Amino acid sequence: MRDFLPIFLLAFAGFLAGGTYAMWKTARGLAVVLAVAALVALAGGLLWL
């Protein structure tokens, strides 16, 4: 399970980044929250490797 966690975090970061892109024109506040969460997931995934 520990081997898949960084890959899962990187995939989750991509999912959150896609949500950020989709929501940017309609709900900017939520898009910023999603962007921050995507950056945290990306950093966690990269640091775990």
Backbone torsions as a table, in degrees:
resi	resn	phi	psi	omega
1	MET	NA	-37.0	-176.9
2	ARG	-66.2	-25.7	179.3
3	ASP	-72.4	-26.8	-177.0
4	PHE	-89.7	-14.4	-175.8
5	LEU	-62.8	-44.8	178.3
6	PRO	-64.4	-37.1	178.2
7	ILE	-66.4	-40.6	177.1
8	PHE	-62.5	-42.5	179.8
9	LEU	-64.6	-40.2	178.1
10	LEU	-66.2	-40.4	177.2
11	ALA	-66.4	-39.6	178.6
12	PHE	-65.9	-35.8	175.9
13	ALA	-63.2	-40.6	176.5
14	GLY	-64.5	-40.3	177.2
15	PHE	-62.4	-44.1	179.2
16	LEU	-67.8	-36.5	177.6
17	ALA	-65.4	-38.2	175.6
18	GLY	-64.3	-39.3	175.9
19	GLY	-65.2	-36.9	176.5
20	THR	-62.1	-46.5	-180.0
21	TYR	-62.0	-41.3	-177.8
22	ALA	-70.2	-32.2	-174.6
23	MET	-95.6	-4.1	-171.3
24	TRP	-58.2	-40.6	-176.2
25	LYS	-80.2	-22.6	-174.9
26	THR	-102.3	-40.5	-176.0
27	ALA	-137.8	84.6	-174.3
28	ARG	-67.5	-33.7	179.3
29	GLY	-62.4	-47.7	178.7
30	LEU	-67.6	-33.7	178.0
31	ALA	-63.9	-38.2	178.2
32	VAL	-67.1	-40.8	177.4
33	VAL	-62.1	-42.7	178.4
34	LEU	-65.2	-37.9	179.2
35	ALA	-64.4	-41.3	178.0
36	VAL	-64.8	-42.8	178.2
37	ALA	-64.1	-37.4	177.6
38	ALA	-64.8	-40.7	178.8
39	LEU	-66.1	-38.7	177.9
40	VAL	-65.3	-44.3	179.3
41	ALA	-65.2	-39.2	178.1
42	LEU	-64.6	-45.5	179.2
43	ALA	-63.8	-42.7	178.8
44	GLY	-62.8	-42.4	178.7
45	GLY	-65.6	-40.5	180.0
46	LEU	-72.1	-38.1	179.0
47	LEU	-71.8	-27.3	-179.8
48	TRP	-71.2	-31.4	179.8
49	LEU	-67.7	NA	NA
